[in-house]
Amino acid sequence: MRILFIGTGEIGLPTLRMLSNWREHKLVGVVTQPDKPAGRDQKLTSPSPKQAVQDLGLDLPVLQPDRIKSLESVDAIRALKPDVIVVMAYGQILPRGL
């Protein structure tokens, strides 16, 4: 089974880690919010799921659309051909087409 993870906050990290360890199924990508400035110096900061993909050394596409409902975003997600999409604290409403 091909699985796509969509999430933003740290609450979804245990699920992302679990999905990345499954051998019976394949994690095909991660969708999260775009990098944003944070802190006093407004340093560009990656969302937790993107950082986790890097920390775990996963060779996965990480999509960071401004609007998940855009045609480009939907096409990019469909191109990954997920059988299942797991969503944890994403912060945008997914379009019906997914």
NUKOL-813482 format. One line per field, with one value per atom (N, C-alpha, C, CB): atom name; residue in one letter; residue number from 1; x, y, z. Coordinates in nm, 3 decimals. Glycine has a CB too. Layout:
BEGIN
atom <- (CA, ...)
res <- (A, ...)
n <- (NUM, ...)
px <- (X, ...)
py <- (Y, ...)
pz <- (Z, ...)
//
This chain:
BEGIN
atom <- (N, CA, C, CB, N, CA, C, CB, N, CA, C, CB, N, CA, C, CB, N, CA, C, CB, N, CA, C, CB, N, CA, C, CB, N, CA, C, CB, N, CA, C, CB, N, CA, C, CB, N, CA, C, CB, N, CA, C, CB, N, CA, C, CB, N, CA, C, CB, N, CA, C, CB, N, CA, C, CB, N, CA, C, CB, N, CA, C, CB, N, CA, C, CB, N, CA, C, CB, N, CA, C, CB, N, CA, C, CB, N, CA, C, CB, N, CA, C, CB, N, CA, C, CB, N, CA, C, CB, N, CA, C, CB, N, CA, C, CB, N, CA, C, CB, N, CA, C, CB, N, CA, C, CB, N, CA, C, CB, N, CA, C, CB, N, CA, C, CB, N, CA, C, CB, N, CA, C, CB, N, CA, C, CB, N, CA, C, CB, N, CA, C, CB, N, CA, C, CB, N, CA, C, CB, N, CA, C, CB, N, CA, C, CB, N, CA, C, CB, N, CA, C, CB, N, CA, C, CB, N, CA, C, CB, N, CA, C, CB, N, CA, C, CB, N, CA, C, CB, N, CA, C, CB, N, CA, C, CB, N, CA, C, CB, N, CA, C, CB, N, CA, C, CB, N, CA, C, CB, N, CA, C, CB, N, CA, C, CB, N, CA, C, CB, N, CA, C, CB, N, CA, C, CB, N, CA, C, CB, N, CA, C, CB, N, CA, C, CB, N, CA, C, CB, N, CA, C, CB, N, CA, C, CB, N, CA, C, CB, N, CA, C, CB, N, CA, C, CB, N, CA, C, CB, N, CA, C, CB, N, CA, C, CB, N, CA, C, CB, N, CA, C, CB, N, CA, C, CB, N, CA, C, CB, N, CA, C, CB, N, CA, C, CB, N, CA, C, CB, N, CA, C, CB, N, CA, C, CB, N, CA, C, CB, N, CA, C, CB, N, CA, C, CB, N, CA, C, CB, N, CA, C, CB, N, CA, C, CB, N, CA, C, CB, N, CA, C, CB, N, CA, C, CB, N, CA, C, CB, N, CA, C, CB, N, CA, C, CB, N, CA, C, CB, N, CA, C, CB, N, CA, C, CB, N, CA, C, CB)
res <- (M, M, M, M, R, R, R, R, I, I, I, I, L, L, L, L, F, F, F, F, I, I, I, I, G, G, G, G, T, T, T, T, G, G, G, G, E, E, E, E, I, I, I, I, G, G, G, G, L, L, L, L, P, P, P, P, T, T, T, T, L, L, L, L, R, R, R, R, M, M, M, M, L, L, L, L, S, S, S, S, N, N, N, N, W, W, W, W, R, R, R, R, E, E, E, E, H, H, H, H, K, K, K, K, L, L, L, L, V, V, V, V, G, G, G, G, V, V, V, V, V, V, V, V, T, T, T, T, Q, Q, Q, Q, P, P, P, P, D, D, D, D, K, K, K, K, P, P, P, P, A, A, A, A, G, G, G, G, R, R, R, R, D, D, D, D, Q, Q, Q, Q, K, K, K, K, L, L, L, L, T, T, T, T, S, S, S, S, P, P, P, P, S, S, S, S, P, P, P, P, K, K, K, K, Q, Q, Q, Q, A, A, A, A, V, V, V, V, Q, Q, Q, Q, D, D, D, D, L, L, L, L, G, G, G, G, L, L, L, L, D, D, D, D, L, L, L, L, P, P, P, P, V, V, V, V, L, L, L, L, Q, Q, Q, Q, P, P, P, P, D, D, D, D, R, R, R, R, I, I, I, I, K, K, K, K, S, S, S, S, L, L, L, L, E, E, E, E, S, S, S, S, V, V, V, V, D, D, D, D, A, A, A, A, I, I, I, I, R, R, R, R, A, A, A, A, L, L, L, L, K, K, K, K, P, P, P, P, D, D, D, D, V, V, V, V, I, I, I, I, V, V, V, V, V, V, V, V, M, M, M, M, A, A, A, A, Y, Y, Y, Y, G, G, G, G, Q, Q, Q, Q, I, I, I, I, L, L, L, L, P, P, P, P, R, R, R, R, G, G, G, G, L, L, L, L)
n <- (1, 1, 1, 1, 2, 2, 2, 2, 3, 3, 3, 3, 4, 4, 4, 4, 5, 5, 5, 5, 6, 6, 6, 6, 7, 7, 7, 7, 8, 8, 8, 8, 9, 9, 9, 9, 10, 10, 10, 10, 11, 11, 11, 11, 12, 12, 12, 12, 13, 13, 13, 13, 14, 14, 14, 14, 15, 15, 15, 15, 16, 16, 16, 16, 17, 17, 17, 17, 18, 18, 18, 18, 19, 19, 19, 19, 20, 20, 20, 20, 21, 21, 21, 21, 22, 22, 22, 22, 23, 23, 23, 23, 24, 24, 24, 24, 25, 25, 25, 25, 26, 26, 26, 26, 27, 27, 27, 27, 28, 28, 28, 28, 29, 29, 29, 29, 30, 30, 30, 30, 31, 31, 31, 31, 32, 32, 32, 32, 33, 33, 33, 33, 34, 34, 34, 34, 35, 35, 35, 35, 36, 36, 36, 36, 37, 37, 37, 37, 38, 38, 38, 38, 39, 39, 39, 39, 40, 40, 40, 40, 41, 41, 41, 41, 42, 42, 42, 42, 43, 43, 43, 43, 44, 44, 44, 44, 45, 45, 45, 45, 46, 46, 46, 46, 47, 47, 47, 47, 48, 48, 48, 48, 49, 49, 49, 49, 50, 50, 50, 50, 51, 51, 51, 51, 52, 52, 52, 52, 53, 53, 53, 53, 54, 54, 54, 54, 55, 55, 55, 55, 56, 56, 56, 56, 57, 57, 57, 57, 58, 58, 58, 58, 59, 59, 59, 59, 60, 60, 60, 60, 61, 61, 61, 61, 62, 62, 62, 62, 63, 63, 63, 63, 64, 64, 64, 64, 65, 65, 65, 65, 66, 66, 66, 66, 67, 67, 67, 67, 68, 68, 68, 68, 69, 69, 69, 69, 70, 70, 70, 70, 71, 71, 71, 71, 72, 72, 72, 72, 73, 73, 73, 73, 74, 74, 74, 74, 75, 75, 75, 75, 76, 76, 76, 76, 77, 77, 77, 77, 78, 78, 78, 78, 79, 79, 79, 79, 80, 80, 80, 80, 81, 81, 81, 81, 82, 82, 82, 82, 83, 83, 83, 83, 84, 84, 84, 84, 85, 85, 85, 85, 86, 86, 86, 86, 87, 87, 87, 87, 88, 88, 88, 88, 89, 89, 89, 89, 90, 90, 90, 90, 91, 91, 91, 91, 92, 92, 92, 92, 93, 93, 93, 93, 94, 94, 94, 94, 95, 95, 95, 95, 96, 96, 96, 96, 97, 97, 97, 97, 98, 98, 98, 98)
px <- (0.085, 0.000, 0.089, -0.096, 0.055, 0.130, 0.063, 0.137, 0.140, 0.085, 0.148, 0.108, 0.064, 0.109, 0.075, 0.042, 0.171, 0.149, 0.131, 0.268, 0.026, 0.002, -0.010, -0.127, 0.076, 0.070, 0.167, 0.099, 0.151, 0.236, 0.303, 0.155, 0.229, 0.283, 0.357, 0.175, 0.417, 0.491, 0.399, 0.569, 0.271, 0.178, 0.176, 0.037, 0.205, 0.203, 0.334, 0.165, 0.440, 0.571, 0.577, 0.673, 0.515, 0.517, 0.452, 0.445, 0.344, 0.278, 0.368, 0.144, 0.432, 0.524, 0.638, 0.581, 0.694, 0.802, 0.754, 0.858, 0.635, 0.580, 0.560, 0.446, 0.504, 0.481, 0.612, 0.405, 0.715, 0.845, 0.912, 0.938, 0.873, 0.932, 0.858, 0.939, 0.737, 0.660, 0.730, 0.517, 0.742, 0.803, 0.697, 0.892, 0.575, 0.468, 0.409, 0.358, 0.427, 0.369, 0.479, 0.253, 0.453, 0.555, 0.506, 0.590, 0.584, 0.558, 0.610, 0.627, 0.521, 0.559, 0.587, 0.451, 0.555, 0.581, 0.520, 0.530, 0.556, 0.507, 0.461, 0.617, 0.346, 0.296, 0.288, 0.156, 0.346, 0.344, 0.336, 0.469, 0.327, 0.318, 0.454, 0.272, 0.455, 0.582, 0.668, 0.556, 0.800, 0.891, 0.846, 1.039, 0.860, 0.816, 0.920, 0.679, 0.927, 1.017, 0.969, 1.026, 1.065, 1.031, 1.138, 1.013, 1.098, 1.192, 1.220, 1.320, 1.303, 1.336, 1.404, 1.425, 1.492, 1.565, 1.493, 1.702, 1.371, 1.288, 1.361, 1.242, 1.434, 1.506, 1.405, 1.607, 1.424, 1.336, 1.344, 1.372, 1.229, 1.223, 1.133, 1.172, 1.180, 1.103, 1.001, 1.196, 0.883, 0.787, 0.845, 0.655, 0.795, 0.845, 0.850, 0.760, 0.746, 0.754, 0.868, 0.622, 0.892, 1.002, 1.135, 1.001, 1.151, 1.273, 1.290, 1.272, 1.180, 1.186, 1.230, 1.050, 1.181, 1.223, 1.374, 1.150, 1.427, 1.572, 1.646, 1.605, 1.598, 1.665, 1.667, 1.596, 1.559, 1.550, 1.623, 1.404, 1.671, 1.742, 1.653, 1.854, 1.526, 1.431, 1.446, 1.286, 1.444, 1.451, 1.309, 1.538, 1.241, 1.101, 1.080, 1.011, 0.986, 0.950, 0.874, 0.866, 0.907, 0.836, 0.772, 0.932, 0.639, 0.565, 0.523, 0.442, 0.538, 0.504, 0.420, 0.632, 0.299, 0.217, 0.162, 0.103, 0.154, 0.087, -0.062, 0.110, -0.118, -0.260, -0.273, -0.342, -0.318, -0.330, -0.443, -0.355, -0.533, -0.643, -0.604, -0.760, -0.484, -0.443, -0.429, -0.310, -0.448, -0.438, -0.299, -0.471, -0.196, -0.059, -0.037, 0.042, -0.090, -0.075, -0.147, -0.128, -0.268, -0.347, -0.278, -0.491, -0.228, -0.159, -0.032, -0.123, 0.043, 0.167, 0.136, 0.243, 0.027, -0.012, -0.060, -0.123, -0.140, -0.189, -0.073, -0.289, 0.031, 0.147, 0.218, 0.245, 0.203, 0.263, 0.184, 0.273, 0.063, -0.025, -0.047, 0.030, -0.086, -0.111, -0.239, -0.117, -0.236, -0.358, -0.433, -0.324, -0.357, -0.412, -0.340, -0.399, -0.415, -0.357, -0.385, -0.415, -0.279, -0.290, -0.269, -0.186, -0.368, -0.361, -0.357, -0.483, -0.259, -0.243, -0.216, -0.128, -0.312, -0.292, -0.232, -0.202, -0.298, -0.242, -0.272, -0.295, -0.392, -0.421, -0.485, -0.297, -0.510, -0.584, -0.687, -0.487, -0.795, -0.899, -0.860, -1.040, -0.861, -0.824, -0.937, -0.788, -0.903, -1.007, -1.068, -0.950, -1.190, -1.259, -1.186, -1.402, -1.115, -1.047, -0.937, -0.990, -0.897, -0.795, -0.862, -0.708)
py <- (-0.117, 0.000, 0.124, 0.000, 0.222, 0.347, 0.451, 0.397, 0.507, 0.597, 0.735, 0.541, 0.838, 0.977, 1.035, 1.060, 1.102, 1.167, 1.316, 1.140, 1.374, 1.518, 1.568, 1.552, 1.663, 1.717, 1.831, 1.608, 1.902, 2.018, 2.010, 2.144, 1.986, 1.997, 1.874, 2.027, 1.890, 1.779, 1.665, 1.829, 1.692, 1.587, 1.470, 1.644, 1.496, 1.390, 1.315, 1.448, 1.359, 1.297, 1.149, 1.372, 1.107, 0.962, 0.880, 0.934, 0.932, 0.863, 0.859, 0.931, 0.971, 0.976, 0.876, 1.118, 0.870, 0.774, 0.630, 0.795, 0.601, 0.467, 0.430, 0.456, 0.522, 0.496, 0.473, 0.612, 0.546, 0.532, 0.398, 0.646, 0.334, 0.206, 0.084, 0.199, 0.103, -0.011, -0.072, 0.032, -0.200, -0.270, -0.323, -0.385, -0.347, -0.399, -0.292, -0.459, -0.166, -0.055, 0.046, 0.012, 0.132, 0.228, 0.371, 0.207, 0.447, 0.589, 0.659, 0.646, 0.725, 0.781, 0.931, 0.754, 0.998, 1.140, 1.203, 1.210, 1.329, 1.408, 1.544, 1.425, 1.588, 1.722, 1.798, 1.717, 1.917, 2.000, 2.147, 1.975, 2.235, 2.379, 2.430, 2.457, 2.545, 2.604, 2.648, 2.723, 2.656, 2.711, 2.854, 2.708, 2.894, 3.028, 3.092, 3.022, 3.225, 3.294, 3.274, 3.445, 3.256, 3.237, 3.300, 3.087, 3.336, 3.391, 3.538, 3.314, 3.592, 3.733, 3.775, 3.767, 3.689, 3.723, 3.679, 3.662, 3.624, 3.581, 3.484, 3.703, 3.391, 3.289, 3.192, 3.213, 3.159, 3.067, 2.929, 3.058, 2.878, 2.753, 2.652, 2.780, 2.528, 2.420, 2.363, 2.309, 2.321, 2.252, 2.120, 2.228, 2.073, 1.951, 1.830, 1.918, 1.803, 1.685, 1.693, 1.667, 1.810, 1.825, 1.798, 1.966, 1.853, 1.832, 1.684, 1.917, 1.617, 1.474, 1.391, 1.426, 1.423, 1.351, 1.363, 1.407, 1.483, 1.504, 1.430, 1.654, 1.442, 1.378, 1.226, 1.419, 1.169, 1.023, 0.972, 0.981, 1.064, 1.025, 0.960, 0.932, 1.000, 0.941, 1.006, 0.956, 0.925, 0.974, 0.986, 0.879, 1.093, 1.114, 1.255, 1.090, 1.272, 1.408, 1.475, 1.408, 1.601, 1.681, 1.797, 1.732, 1.797, 1.903, 2.006, 1.846, 2.135, 2.243, 2.350, 2.306, 2.313, 2.409, 2.521, 2.337, 2.640, 2.751, 2.720, 2.886, 2.665, 2.629, 2.486, 2.728, 2.397, 2.257, 2.238, 2.169, 2.334, 2.325, 2.369, 2.407, 2.422, 2.467, 2.347, 2.547, 2.371, 2.264, 2.201, 2.319, 2.284, 2.233, 2.139, 2.350, 2.178, 2.095, 1.962, 2.169, 1.967, 1.844, 1.753, 1.877, 1.810, 1.730, 1.666, 1.816, 1.741, 1.689, 1.574, 1.801, 1.587, 1.480, 1.358, 1.530, 1.379, 1.266, 1.193, 1.315, 1.267, 1.205, 1.105, 1.314, 1.120, 1.025, 0.895, 1.088, 0.896, 0.779, 0.710, 0.679, 0.788, 0.723, 0.641, 0.829, 0.529, 0.451, 0.504, 0.301, 0.556, 0.608, 0.737, 0.504, 0.834, 0.959, 0.968, 1.084, 0.982, 0.996, 1.144, 0.905, 1.206, 1.349, 1.369, 1.425, 1.448, 1.481, 1.630, 1.397, 1.707, 1.849, 1.928, 1.862, 1.927, 1.996, 2.145, 1.933, 2.187, 2.330, 2.386, 2.404, 2.302, 2.343, 2.235, 2.366, 2.275, 2.179, 2.115, 2.247, 1.983, 1.912, 1.917, 1.766, 1.929, 1.932, 1.793, 1.983, 1.790, 1.663, 1.576, 1.689, 1.637, 1.562, 1.470, 1.656, 1.486, 1.397, 1.276, 1.469)
pz <- (0.000, 0.000, 0.000, 0.122, -0.081, -0.092, -0.001, -0.241, 0.092, 0.193, 0.180, 0.335, 0.186, 0.188, 0.324, 0.073, 0.387, 0.516, 0.492, 0.615, 0.551, 0.545, 0.688, 0.461, 0.726, 0.862, 0.882, 0.962, 0.993, 1.020, 1.156, 1.011, 1.259, 1.394, 1.442, 1.489, 1.559, 1.620, 1.662, 1.741, 1.676, 1.718, 1.619, 1.732, 1.493, 1.393, 1.376, 1.263, 1.443, 1.424, 1.462, 1.503, 1.574, 1.602, 1.490, 1.735, 1.433, 1.323, 1.200, 1.288, 1.169, 1.055, 1.073, 1.037, 1.192, 1.219, 1.202, 1.361, 1.254, 1.241, 1.094, 1.317, 1.017, 0.875, 0.801, 0.811, 0.839, 0.772, 0.803, 0.812, 0.913, 0.953, 0.901, 1.101, 0.849, 0.799, 0.678, 0.763, 0.677, 0.563, 0.467, 0.613, 0.518, 0.433, 0.342, 0.518, 0.379, 0.305, 0.274, 0.384, 0.177, 0.134, 0.158, -0.015, 0.233, 0.250, 0.125, 0.382, 0.051, -0.080, -0.076, -0.180, 0.033, 0.042, 0.165, -0.081, 0.184, 0.297, 0.243, 0.407, 0.289, 0.257, 0.388, 0.184, 0.390, 0.509, 0.468, 0.598, 0.564, 0.535, 0.486, 0.661, 0.418, 0.373, 0.492, 0.281, 0.468, 0.569, 0.600, 0.519, 0.727, 0.769, 0.860, 0.841, 0.858, 0.951, 1.095, 0.916, 1.186, 1.327, 1.415, 1.360, 1.534, 1.631, 1.610, 1.626, 1.698, 1.695, 1.565, 1.812, 1.514, 1.392, 1.265, 1.396, 1.282, 1.170, 1.076, 1.091, 1.136, 1.061, 0.999, 1.152, 0.871, 0.802, 0.869, 0.652, 0.912, 0.989, 0.918, 1.132, 0.911, 0.849, 0.946, 0.798, 0.897, 0.983, 1.033, 0.907, 1.145, 1.209, 1.116, 1.327, 1.035, 0.948, 0.845, 0.875, 0.790, 0.694, 0.764, 0.631, 0.882, 0.959, 0.994, 1.086, 1.027, 1.061, 0.941, 1.112, 0.823, 0.702, 0.685, 0.576, 0.706, 0.694, 0.805, 0.699, 0.928, 1.043, 1.032, 1.172, 0.977, 0.963, 0.839, 0.958, 0.757, 0.636, 0.532, 0.671, 0.529, 0.435, 0.298, 0.486, 0.196, 0.058, 0.006, -0.033, 0.049, 0.015, -0.038, 0.137, -0.131, -0.168, -0.054, -0.298, -0.028, 0.072, -0.004, 0.187, -0.010, -0.077, 0.026, -0.153, -0.009, 0.084, 0.013, 0.143, -0.028, -0.102, -0.013, -0.170, -0.071, -0.001, 0.011, -0.075, -0.096, -0.099, -0.150, -0.189, -0.066, -0.107, -0.208, 0.016, -0.217, -0.312, -0.453, -0.264, -0.470, -0.603, -0.697, -0.596, -0.824, -0.923, -0.923, -1.062, -0.908, -0.906, -0.787, -0.901, -0.671, -0.551, -0.566, -0.428, -0.613, -0.632, -0.733, -0.678, -0.843, -0.943, -0.886, -1.065, -0.805, -0.745, -0.649, -0.671, -0.574, -0.481, -0.558, -0.385, -0.660, -0.741, -0.809, -0.846, -0.848, -0.914, -0.824, -0.959, -0.693, -0.598, -0.590, -0.459, -0.644, -0.650, -0.515, -0.748, -0.413, -0.283, -0.284, -0.171, -0.214, -0.192, -0.071, -0.172, 0.027, 0.152, 0.186, 0.268, 0.239, 0.287, 0.437, 0.210, 0.516, 0.661, 0.694, 0.738, 0.760, 0.791, 0.942, 0.730, 0.986, 1.129, 1.142, 1.194, 1.191, 1.224, 1.109, 1.345, 0.993, 0.876, 0.873, 0.752, 0.901, 0.905, 0.778, 0.932, 0.679, 0.560, 0.531, 0.437, 0.468, 0.431, 0.298, 0.422, 0.295, 0.173, 0.071, 0.205, -0.057, -0.159, -0.179, -0.292, -0.225, -0.248, -0.350, -0.294, -0.442, -0.547, -0.498, -0.644, -0.373, -0.319, -0.258, -0.215)
//
